Amino acid sequence: MRPLIKVGLDYILDNKNKQRRFTYNDIKYEPGKWADASKYLPADYDLVFIKYPNQIKTKSAWCIGRKWDGLNIHPDQNVLYWKKNVEF
C-alpha cells in the first residue's frame, strides 16, 4: 500500500528531477474537486469538507499530522474524500 502524500509536508520530483514540496495543484482530483483521502491529505489545519461512507451530508474537518480532527469527527470512521473549503 502506498503511503499518504501530505500537502506542504511531503516532497515530489518536478520535471527537472529536483525535489519540491507537494502542493494542492499536484493532486489528481475526482469530479467536483474531491480528493481521495486514501492517497492525499490536506495541509495541517486547513479547513476541508469530508465524506464518510454511506453519508449524504459533508462535515467540516482538518488534518493534524496524519490524523483527522474536528467537531463530531470520530477517529474510527474512514474518511473517503475531502475537499478544500475555499470560503475561508
C-alpha positions in Angstrom: 0.0 0.0 0.0 1.3 3.4 -1.0 1.8 5.9 1.9 -0.4 9.0 2.1 1.0 12.2 0.5 0.5 15.3 2.6 0.3 18.8 1.1 3.1 21.1 2.3 5.0 18.3 4.1 6.0 15.7 1.5 8.3 16.1 -1.4 8.0 15.1 -5.1 10.3 15.3 -8.1 9.5 18.0 -10.7 10.2 17.8 -14.4 13.8 18.6 -13.9 14.3 15.9 -11.2 14.5 18.5 -8.4 12.7 17.9 -5.2 9.9 20.3 -4.3 7.1 20.3 -1.8 3.8 18.7 -2.8 1.0 21.3 -3.3 -2.7 21.3 -3.9 -2.1 21.7 -7.6 -0.3 18.3 -7.7 -3.4 16.4 -6.5 -5.3 14.4 -9.1 -8.9 15.3 -8.1 -12.1 13.3 -8.6 -15.1 15.1 -10.2 -16.3 18.0 -8.1 -12.7 18.7 -6.9 -12.9 15.9 -4.3 -9.5 14.4 -3.3 -9.1 10.7 -2.5 -8.4 10.5 1.3 -6.6 7.2 0.8 -4.0 8.9 -1.3 -3.7 12.6 -0.2 -4.0 14.6 3.0 -4.5 18.4 3.2 -2.0 20.7 4.8 -2.2 21.0 8.6 -5.2 22.9 10.0 -6.6 23.7 6.5 -10.4 23.6 6.8 -11.9 21.0 4.5 -15.1 19.2 3.9 -15.0 15.4 4.3 -17.2 12.5 3.2 -17.7 9.3 5.1 -19.1 6.0 3.6 -22.9 5.9 3.4 -23.2 9.6 4.4 -25.0 12.2 2.3 -24.0 15.3 4.2 -20.4 16.5 4.4 -18.7 17.6 7.6 -16.1 20.2 8.3 -12.7 18.9 9.5 -9.0 19.5 9.3 -5.9 17.3 9.4 -3.2 17.3 12.0 -0.2 15.2 11.0 -1.7 12.1 9.6 -5.0 12.1 11.6 -8.3 13.8 11.0 -9.8 16.2 13.6 -12.8 18.4 14.0 -16.1 18.8 15.7 -18.1 15.5 15.7 -15.3 13.7 13.9 -14.8 10.1 15.1 -11.3 8.8 14.6 -12.5 5.3 14.0 -14.5 6.3 10.9 -13.0 6.0 7.5 -12.8 9.3 5.5 -13.3 8.6 1.8 -12.9 12.1 0.2 -12.0 15.6 1.2 -12.4 19.0 -0.5 -10.7 22.2 0.5 -13.1 24.9 1.9 -12.3 27.9 -0.2 -14.7 30.2 1.7 -12.2 31.0 4.4 
